[in-house]
Amino acid sequence: MTGRIEARLKELGIVLPTPPNPAGNYVPAVRAGNVLFVSAQGPIVDGKPAYQGKIGRDISVEDGNAAGRIAGLNVLARAKQALDGDLDRVTAFFKVVGFMNILPGFTQMPRVLDGASDLFVQVFGATAKHARAAIGIQALPQNLAIAVDVTLAVE
């Protein structure tokens, strides 16, 4: 039987990607009791960066938002993997942290991170309402535009 979240993904026409391999010496997700920590995920598609460069210079805010959505899809794919394929086990989104590759003076990080936040709410509804931080930084691995780190409550 298809779970509620799988049915919602299908309804939205969303197919979760195969999660990219970790880019260093870490695990992609760690569970501690009823909390799942998903390591920061970037806009990686088929193993390659989809959006690289500085948001606001090399990448528009709109494209940064699209990059955030892709990073969010990778977060969901990682969570699904960590939860033995069952996203119905997610009971709450505690916190979403977005790190954005920007130049000094860029201030539209919340609009960029909305790409991931909007995706989570679109898929999970009120369960996905979360606290968050939208942080601009000087650089990200592989010159990625954004990386999204999520903490979830799970069963």
N, C-alpha and C positions, 0 to 999 in steps of 0.2 A: 504494500500500500504506500502511496506517495504521501510524504509528510506535508504539513500545512505550508512550510516555507518553500519546499520544493515546488509545490503547486503554485505558490505566489510567483516564484522565479519564472516558471513556465508561462504563467499568465502575462507577465511583463516582457516575455521574450528574452529573458536573460539566461545565458549559459555561462556558468562559472568557469574560469580558465583553469588550466593546470598550473598550480602555484610554481613560481620560479624557485630555483635552487637558492639556498642561503648564500650571500656574498662574502661570508666570513665564518669564523669559528663560533657559531651560535646555533641555537635551535629556533625554528620558526614560530613555535608556540610552546608555552609552559602552562600547565594546569596546577593550581594550588587549591585543593578543596573544590569549592564552587566558583572559583575565579579562574578565567582563562586570559592569559596575557599573550596577545598576538604581536610578534615582533614587527617593527615598521616595514611596511610594504610600499613599493614604488609603482609607478606606471610602467610595468613590464608586460609585454605582450609577446608570446611565443619565445620567451627567453631573451628578448632584446628590449632595451629602453624605448618607450614610445614617445616620451617627451623629455628632452634634455635642454638645459640652459636656464637662464635667469627669467623668472616670471616678471613681466612688465618691460622687458627689453627683448629677449629672444622669443618669448612665449606670451601671448595675450592673456588677460585675466580669464577670458572665456575658455581658451585652450588649457589654461592652468586648472580650471574647474573640471574640464574633461579628463585631465591627468589625475585629478583627485578621485574622480569616479572610477577610473581604471585601478588606482591603488586600492580603493574600497572593494572592488571586485576581488582583488588578490587577498585582501583581509578576509573576506567571506570564504574564499576557497581554502585559505589556511585554517580558519575556524572549523569549516566542514571536515577537513582532514583530521584535525585534532579531536573532533567529536565523533569519530567513527562514521562519518557521512551523514550525521543527523543534526541539521541546523535548528530543528525544533527544540533542541536541548538548550538553546540560548534563551535566557529569561530576562536579561536586561543588558543594555550597553551602559557601562559605568562612565567610561571616559574615552574620548577620541582626541589624540594629539596629532596635529599636522605640522610637519617641518617643511617650510618652503624655501627654495633656492631663490633669493632675491638680491637686489641692489639696495644700498642704503636709501632710505626715503620712501620705499614702496610700502604702502599701508593697507592694501586690499587683501591681505591674507584670509580674512573670514570668507570672502566671496569665493576664493579658490578652494578652501577646505569644504565649502558647501557641496562640492562635487561628491565627496565621500559621505558627508552627513545626510544629504538628500537621498542618496542611494540607500543608506541604511534604513531611513524612515520609510522610504517607498516600499522596501521589501518587508520590514518587520513591523511597521506601524508604530504605535505608541511605545512598544517595547524598546525601540531604538532611540528614544529621546535620551540625550546624554549631556554630560558636562564635557567641555572641550577646551583645548588651547590651540590657537593658530599662531605659530611661531615662525618668524622670518629669520633665516640664517644665511651665512655667506656661501656655503657649499654643501653638497650632498654627494654620496658615493655615485660614481658613474655620471656625474653632472646631472643627476635626475632633477626634475622640476619640483617634486614633492615626495614625501614619505609619510605614511599614515600608520600610527601606532594605536592599538585599541585594547581596552580592558573590558572583558565581558563577564557577566554572571551566567553560570551554566548549571545544568542539572547533571 
